[in-house]
Amino acid sequence: MHFRSLLSLAALTATSFAKTHNFDWNITWVTANPDGLQPRPVIGINNEWPLPLLNFTKGDRVVANVYNGLGNESTSVHFHGFFQNGTTEMDGPPGLVQCNIPPGETMLYNFTIDQSGTYWYHSHTKGQYPDGWRQALVIHDENDPYIGKYDHEYVITLSDWYHDQMPKLLKEFISVENPTGAEPVPKSALMNETQNLTVAVEPGKTYLFRLANIGAFASQYFWIEDHEMQIVEVDGVWTEPATAERIYIASAQRYSFLVTMKNETDKNYAMVGSMDTDLFDTLPDTLNYNVTGWLVYDDSANKPAPADVADFDYFDDYTLVPYDRVEALPDADMTITFDLTMDNLGDGANYAFFNGISYVAPKVPVLYSVMSTGSAASNATIYGTDTHAYVLKKDDIVDIVLNNDDTGKHPFHLHGHAFQVLWRSGDNEGHYNPDNVTFASTPVRRDTLIVSPMGNFVVRFKADNPGVWFFHCHIEWHMDAGLAAVMVEAPMYLQENLDIPQNHYDVCAAAGTPTQGNAAGNTEDYFDLSGENKAVAPLPAGFTARGIVALVFSCVAAFVGLASIVWYGLAPIQGGRVVM
């Protein structure tokens, strides 16, 4: 398929006045077959999939009426990377700032955009966006630093694709029969939700490519053969130009880069997304972990096979420098340390933990608890034992130190902020040790960062955006297994300055979700959490997950054996033998 230019430079510079974008979205099931291997139901908008690529300008207003026409699932929408400054109630995660939208109900999202760059939008309802509820979006600004440096721009998404729907896969993933927590391996890699993508280019012109990983699990390597990429943006933050042969882009991350075309038109060039198979527990023989598109100079010329991922040099995004060269914020007023582990609980399934807590959504969405509990809202206890909430004071400088005790890579996303990346270790360097670290002086800012296997990082941000914000792993399997915490930022300010729309309360009523009181819905004693939602109890002392699996299968085998004996004993006897 051909991919057309997103916007011409002329249209870009001409758009200088704010606009209101009115959307009426019916979230529906659609049948699609993006990898050509198996048709399956996907989640579309207004009976179409892939979803529409959205284009905004800084200062625009978005008014989206989102109707849930799925029939059998609740839903939501999160505009990933949007700060939602002053509109935290529009951020999207159910259990955090809103209730799930049940089938047959409509929620209104209404906010103004005050940033620019490359973003995406997706469902934040458990396990849903890998079923297709995802797409990129772009916000332009006539004051962006690279305006005039390119002729056209393209948006390219990378993603992983599963043939089974997420409810089935999640049930199999969080299960006693999967005690190691092995994540389901995708069936295919996609580029712009398809394969064999072609991008028409003209010799000598410079293009801005906006790249977004909208997948559920796999990080991907990306390269364009025989063309140099000049990185100029990460996660909505413009950077000084940095040359890269190959980009490593995790789930939820975005990059923009400039590419100047060759003057010759006799060849076409492979453009490749290659899934990081280090993340996979198994490598099925049927898995093609590459997806290849092409820069097409001549439509009649051959489209060559790609080279190997190892042929291209590694680029370290930690070395990027923001274009505005903002220096590191002052020393932190508050430091939050997370130790990441993966372990089993009493049901034998594998879960994800920060500091021994596996996130569970409260009965009352956190924002609604903030708004209804008076002065108690400043005490993190009321938000629940396993909600893992931290209360931040307005304008405090906050450090998050993350120690990864797992052997896998994890991309972490903070809602409501872009953080400064002060430090990131390499593989197998253990827990953060301030005595062995020198912070970056002009650190790159972004909203999603990878922590190395058995490594650590330190990020810093200013709590200048009152709201309720997630900090979570953006591997969907790990988010759903509990790898999340909650930042409750300036709760007293929110009580005085925020009004949640009546429509949102109406959606909660339709969903049967309470909107008053603490995490347990207690409106009389905010510190009484009786009946709150809790994680599965730990394994009994002396038990292991593998032991439970063995016990379950031994019991099943014993039952089958006993049934066979009974069946044999009840069979009729003819001529001295049992008739079966």
Order of alpha helices (4+ residues) and beta strands (2+ residues): beta-alpha-beta-beta-beta-beta-beta-beta-beta-beta-beta-alpha-beta-beta-beta-beta-beta-beta-beta-beta-beta-beta-beta-beta-alpha-beta-beta-beta-beta-beta-beta-beta-beta-alpha-beta-alpha-alpha-alpha-beta-beta
